[in-house]
């Protein structure tokens, strides 16, 4: 079963348009939001993979090792924040 996770509140404009979009598709805002996130991930998957490869190489590991480490919660993300310096 897919995991549920909280997201930050949308601004008023985006929340209104998500409500309308969900209504037009006869689904809940949660279902519409999940659909939008899934589409965005698929659309940017190759970019995400390039980023993963870059960070993995920089850390001396394979992308597969970093992927697993991220999923099991053991990856250190302190160097991944915008503006951070290593």
Buried (B, 14 or more C-beta within 10 A) or exposed (E): EEEEEEEEEBEEEEEEEBBEBBEEEEBEBEEBBBBEEEEEEEEEEEEEEEEBEEBBEEBEBEBEEBBEBBEEEEBEEEEEEEEEEE
